[in-house]
Amino acid sequence: MDNPPDDAREARARLLRHLTELHRLHLALLSDMRGLKRFTTAGRPLVETELVSETLEQYMSASDAFLENMRGRMEARLALLRRGEPVVDGRAEDAPGHGGFWLLFSRLCALLRRIERKVG
């Protein structure tokens, strides 16, 4: 059987690798976008304008779709996640980790509200 802390560590490492790759892709996209100024300096500003507009629209659409998907998935799981609150003798306030649980849960809820305002 897998050790849960190791499982969480592996999941965190996998997600970090994805975010690192996403950062690399952002830098590559930024570099290519900066290179579009050559169209304007060559007397073709409409080409730069069109390419930048198309790219930004597509990027925002993809980013918003990802955020909305994650928001919907996590909002659907909030009740289940909340049931994970630590309890001792039927009292959550006395449980070790009670404060930490609510801090993380509140953090998630705040992020979900922020995403809703951004893409909603």
C-alpha atoms as one frame of an Amber mdcrd trajectory, in Angstrom:
protein
   0.000   0.000   0.000   1.247   3.507  -0.854   2.277   5.779   1.955  -0.115
   8.777   1.869   2.586  11.414   2.615   4.679   9.979  -0.238   1.620   9.970
  -2.478   0.969  13.648  -1.696   4.637  14.483  -2.251   4.538  12.769  -5.653
   1.343  14.612  -6.626   2.880  17.947  -5.564   6.057  17.196  -7.548   4.021
  16.257 -10.640   1.974  19.463 -10.431   5.138  21.508  -9.927   6.636  19.960
 -13.073   3.513  20.971 -15.018   3.661  24.517 -13.660   7.363  24.721 -14.499
   6.632  23.599 -18.056   3.778  26.108 -18.269   6.186  28.840 -17.162   8.631
  27.774 -19.896   5.819  27.919 -22.441   4.848  31.387 -21.197   8.417  32.575
 -21.693   8.543  31.091 -25.204   5.191  32.679 -26.078   6.364  36.007 -24.680
   9.535  35.833 -26.758   7.572  35.103 -29.920   5.089  37.873 -29.122   7.893
  40.379 -28.647   9.228  39.377 -32.047   6.012  40.478 -33.699   7.120  44.118
 -33.519   9.139  43.381 -36.646   5.907  43.663 -38.632   5.301  47.200 -37.423
   8.893  48.265 -37.997   8.584  46.819 -41.515   5.531  48.996 -42.150   2.902
  46.304 -41.481   1.366  47.259 -38.119  -1.951  45.597 -38.959  -0.226  42.194
 -39.055   1.218  42.735 -35.569  -2.126  44.002 -34.295  -4.003  41.032 -35.744
  -1.554  38.408 -34.471  -1.356  39.890 -30.984  -5.152  40.228 -30.769  -5.741
  36.647 -31.922  -3.132  35.253 -29.560  -4.383  37.182 -26.537  -7.994  36.181
 -27.240  -7.063  32.522 -27.560  -4.870  32.625 -24.460  -7.548  34.321 -22.357
 -10.197  31.912 -23.609  -8.091  28.861 -22.779  -7.060  30.254 -19.389 -10.610
  31.217 -18.464 -11.907  27.809 -19.542  -9.314  26.062 -17.375 -10.107  28.243
 -14.360 -13.864  27.818 -14.785 -13.467  24.051 -15.096 -11.361  23.854 -11.937
 -13.721  26.175 -10.067 -16.719  24.037 -10.980 -14.972  20.818 -10.006 -13.798
  22.150  -6.662 -17.087  23.838  -5.769 -18.816  20.507  -6.373 -16.378  18.908
  -3.898 -16.564  21.537  -1.145 -19.101  19.631   0.951 -17.006  16.475   0.801
 -13.836  18.394   1.605 -15.538  20.081   4.540 -16.428  16.691   5.977 -12.682
  16.109   6.315 -12.543  18.527   9.241 -10.695  16.948  12.169 -12.948  16.026
  15.103 -12.139  14.740  18.614 -14.954  13.420  20.826 -17.474  15.019  18.496
 -15.910  18.453  18.885 -14.040  20.004  16.012 -12.693  22.860  18.136 -10.683
  20.406  20.269  -9.162  18.516  17.355  -5.499  18.935  16.489  -5.266  20.537
  13.079  -8.675  22.221  13.360  -7.269  25.713  12.777  -5.018  24.575   9.938
  -7.903  22.798   8.250 -10.076  25.913   8.287  -7.232  28.105   7.145  -6.718
  25.901   4.071 -10.446  25.497   3.460 -10.930  29.281   3.655  -7.988  29.772
   1.306  -9.613  27.462  -1.246 -12.979  29.221  -0.923 -11.330  32.627  -1.377
  -9.558  31.385  -4.510 -12.810  30.010  -5.909 -14.557  33.361  -5.316 -11.644
  35.176  -6.958 -11.859  32.887 -10.003 -15.630  33.399 -10.184 -15.162  37.183
 -10.249 -12.454  36.883 -12.892 -14.219  34.560 -15.317 -17.830  35.027 -14.254
